[in-house]
Amino acid sequence: MASILALNGCPGLVDHYIETPAVSLDNLLQLRELGCGLAIDDFGSGHSTLQRLLELPFTELKLDASFLSQLEDPRRRVVIESALALGRALNIPAVAEGVETAEQLKLLESLGCERAQGFYLGRPLLGAEVSCLLQKVECQTIPADRSAL
């Protein structure tokens, strides 16, 4: 594992679905020791539970995109706000997945969400496309008015 990461580098966060935490814990701890971050993906749904959050050494909490649907439902807002507060309390940054509209991003910002991903912010890219984009943009900041993107 270390030789593969050394050869390819550790490209930030490693999203990892884990079926058997007891078996995988040693591997995850080794990854953390090598400097890799570990994200709990789709937090709040399926196997991404509070128990899993306590058992494993995650460095990022990725909120499931399903929570962003039907934002007019006050209960969904409370769930999002609570998950963000949990991340802050555990000192684990939270990322809202599936942001597709300006309204969703605005609501997340009003709830204190500092990180988000989704089609509204940018489409998925291949590694070569990211390199090209970064060379073209030369580290410019993203404009506040994202409608031009």
N, C-alpha and C positions, 0 to 999 in steps of 0.2 A: 504494500500500500504506500509506504513512504517513498519508494523508488518511483512509482507511478506519479505521485503528486510532485516529486522533485523534477521529474522529466517534463510534466505538463504544467507545473505551477498549481497553486491552489486558487482557483478563480473566484474567490469570494465565498458566498454561502453555498452549502451543499444541501439541496432539498433531498430528504431521504425518507422513504416510507419504511417503517420498521414493524415487522410482524412479531418478532421475538426479542423484546428489549433485553432480557437477561443475556442472550447470546451476543447481541449487537453492542451492548454497553461498552465492552472493552475496545471494540473498533471505533466507536464514537469518541471515546476518551482519547484514543490515539490520534484521531483526526484533530480534536481540539488542541492537543499538545503540539501538533504540527502547525497550528495557527489557522486552521479552517474554522469557519463559522458554520453552525448547524441551525437550519430553520425548521420549525414545526409548521408544516404546510396545512392549509385548509382548517386552521384552528377553529374549533367550535362545531365540527361535523365529523362523522365517522370515527376513525381511530385517534384523531387529534384531540385528546381529552385533557382535562386538568391533571389527571393522574400521570399521563404521559409527560406533561409539562414538568411535573415534579421529579419524575424518574430519570430524565435524560438531560444532558448538558446543552440545551438549546441557547442560541445567541440571538434568535429572531423569531417572532411570533407572526405568522402570516394569516390574517383573518380571512375566513372563507368568503368567497365572492357572493354566495347566496344571501348574506346578510345585507347586501346593498340593494337587493330588489325590494320593492314596496316600501320605500323610505317614508311614505306617509304614515306607516304603522309606528306609533310611538314605542311599542314594545321592541321593535327592531332597533330603534335608536338607542334604547336603554342597553340592549345587548352589546351593540357596538361600543358605546361609551364605557360600559363595564369591562369589556375586553381590553380596551385601550388603557383604562385605569389599572387593570391587572398587570399589563405589560410594564407600565411605569413603576408600579409597586415592586415588581420583581427585577427591575432594571434590565428588562428585555425589550428592545425596540419592537413596536408592532407595525406591520405593513398591511394596509387594506388592499385586498386583491379584487380585481374585476371592476375598476373604475372606468365607466363608459360614458359618463356625462359630466358636464360642468356642475350640474345640480348635486350630483353625488360628491364630487370633489369639494364643493363649497360646504356641504354638510359635514364631511369628514374634517375639514379644516376647522369648522366651528366647534367640533367635538374634541379638538386637540390632537388630531391625527397628523403626524409629521411625515409619514411615508406612505406612498400609495403606488400601485401599478395597475395598468389596464390599458385598453385600446385608446381611451381618451388621451392618455399621456404618451403613448407610443406603441406601435405594433411590435411583436416579437421579431428579433433580428438574428441572423446567423453571426458567428464570431467575426467573419471577414467583413460583414456589413457594419458591425459595431466599430471596427477599426477604421473603416472608411469614413463613417459618420464622425467619429472623434477627430480625425484628421481634418475633415471639412469644417467642423464647428470650432475646433481649436479652443475647447473648454469655455465657450460662451455660456452664459446663463440662459435658462429657459425663460421666455417672456411670460409675464403674468397673464397676458391674454393668449391662451393656448389655442384659440379658435383658428389662428393662422397656421398652426402646425399641421 
